[in-house]
Structures are given as C-alpha cells and as structure tokens.
C-alpha cells in the first residue's frame, strides 16, 4: 500500500495495491500489521456501512472524548468527496480541511484520526460507503459542525441546490460555536 500524507498531520490517503486481470480485481483492503507499521497503532472495533444517492452530504461529524473515534473510510461502489477538518484548538492547522475523491475505481481510502471532523458528499448516482472505527458509537458524545461554515469554506464540488441533508445535518453549529478538541489533549 502507498501512504500519501496530507497537509493535516495524521490524516493520510491510502492507495492499495490492486491486482487486475480478466476475472476482475483483488486487493487487500486492510491489514492490521501493515496499518500499524505504515500509519499508526490503532485497533478498529466497529465497521459501518451506508448507502446514499447523488448529492447526499453526511457530516461534518465526530465524537467527543472519551468516545472520540478514528476512522478508516473507503467507497465500495460509486464515488464521494471525502473531507476531514482539523478541530483541535491550538493546532497549527485548526479549521483547515483536506478533501479527496474516493471511488470504486481508484480504491483510495482516507484515515481520519481523533480530533478531526469528517464528512462526505456522494458524487455518483449512488454509493456504498464503508468505514472502520476504533471506538464504539456513543450518541451522548456525538458532535458536528455545519457543512457550509464560511470559516472552513469547503469546496464541495457540486451546486449547493443539489446537496441533500438530513434534518439533523442542517442544524449543526459553526466551528467557532462547536464543542472541540484541545490540541494538547491526548486522544488515545
């Protein structure tokens, strides 16, 4: 696997080695030993999957300490614009984001460590999105930032009129009003 560092420390893109032939393809989507050696030492304990249609935006979500989560995300079918936002107050990259297109064609994955908000927007007619988490979902620690916060200014790559949000995702606070992480706080 090829690890591609981003401008946000800890957020990486992972390009798996894909073996294609006349029968189709094969790739190793996860190896704990390789992940620990190449990315970080974390133990994933929950896998989630969602199916969405074009324009669905899910995010920007995270969980607060002690239930914060790191995520390893990938697309099974379709394509998304995947986004991670640094929400660690005091971080040199606080409020900055990285984005990448993850698709069934490129088979890229993104690792989002604790201390970052995460969201994705479906770019294809439909999409199956899969993610591994290193902590269990805890509704009481759930937090979010509004998807269109002008301070973050994410380029979602499609017209705003095409974006589909849950009622819940329409109501999140802006970054400056949200519950955040402290850059000096140990998250593991």
N, C-alpha and C positions, 0 to 999 in steps of 0.2 A: 504494500500500500504506500501511496505517496502522501505525505503530510504537507499541507500548504498553510503556512502561518498567515494570519490576517493582522491588520493594524491594531486589533484589540487583543491584548495579551491573554492567552488561554483559549481564545476562540480559534478553531482550526477547521479547515476543509480537508476531507479525507477522500482521496481518489483511489478506489480499489483496483487491483489488477484483475481485469476481465478477460476470460478465455472464451473466444467466439469460434464457432465452427458451423458446419452445415446443419447441425442439430439444434443450434441455439447458442446459449451462453452459460457460463458458470462463473461465479465469483464468491469469495469469502466475504460475507458482509460484516462479520465481527469475529475477532479472536482476542480473548482477554489478555493473553500473553503479549501479543503484538501491540494492543492498545496501551497496556501499561508501559511497554518499552518505548513506544513512539509518541504517546500523547500524555497520559498521566495515569496515576494509580487510583482508579475508582471502581466500585463494584455496582453494576447495574442490577436492579432488583425488580423492576416493573417494565413491561413492554406495553405500549399503547398504539392504537391504530385508528385513523379517522378516514372517512370518505367525504369528499366535498366536490362541488362543481365550480365552474369558472367564476371568478370574481369573489369567491368566499375568502374572507380575511379572518383568520383566527389569531388573536393576540392584541396587544403585547402582554404576555402572561409570565408569571413567576410565582414562586412560593417563598415566604419569609422564613428566616431561621427560627426554630431548629429543623424545619421541614423543607429547607431550600433544596433545589434539585439541579443536578447537571443532566443534560440531555444529549443523546446522540441521535440525530434525525436523518431520515432518508425518504425518498419517494419510491414507491413500489410501481405505481402506474401514474402517468401524467407528468405534470411539471408544476413547480411552485417557485416563487421568490421567497427565500428564507432569510429572516432578519434576526440579528442579535444586537441588543442595545446595552451598553455598559451603564449600570445603575448603582455603581459603587461610589458613594460620595467621597471625594478626596482623591479619586483615581485621576491620573493624567488624561485619561480618555473618557471621563464621565460625560454621559449624554451623547456620545458618538455611537454610530452603528456600522455594522458590516452587513452586506447582503450578497447572496449568491443564488443563481438558478440551480435548483436540484431537480433532476428529472430521471425518468426511467431510462432515457438514452445515455446520459452521462454517468449515472450511478454514483454521483458525488454524495457525500454525507457532510454534515456540519456537527461539530461538537460545541455545545454551549455550556460553559461551566456555571457554577453557582455564582450569583452576583450579577447576572445578566437577564434582561427580559427577552422573551422570544415570541416571534410571530411568523406567520407565513400567509401568502396570498396565492391562490390557485390560478395558474396561467393557462391551463389546458381545459378542454371541455369537462373533464372530471379527473379526480386524483385520489389515490390511496396513499396516505402519509403514515409513516411508521416512526416511532421513537422509543428509545430505551431511556429509562430514568434511574438515577442512583438513590432515590428516596421515594417513599410512597406518597401518593396524592393525599393531601390533607386540606379539606375545604376551609377550615378555620384560618389557615395560613396563606390562602390564595390571595394574590395581589395582581394588579395590572396597571398599565399606562395606556392612555388613549392612543389609538393607532395613528392619528394625524396631528400629533403635538407639533406645533410650529418650531419649537426649540430643537427638536430632534430632526425634523424636516426629512422624513424618509421618502425617497422616490419609489413609489410602489409600482411604477411602470405601466399602469393601466389607468384609464379615466376614472375619476372619483365616482361618477354616476354608475359605473359598473361594479363597484365594491359592495359586497353583501356582508352584513354584520349581524351577529346575534344581538338581541336587545341588551344583553349584559355588556357586550363589547362596545356598545355605543355610549356607555355611561362612565367609563373609567376616568380617573383624574389625569391631569398633565404631570409630566415628570417632576416639576417643582413642587407639586402638591401630594405626590405619592409617598408611600412608605418605601424606604430604600435600604440598601446595604451600606455599611461603613467599609471603606477601602481597607482599613486596618483590621477589620473583623475577620477572624479565622472562620472559614465557612465549611471546613471538613473536620 
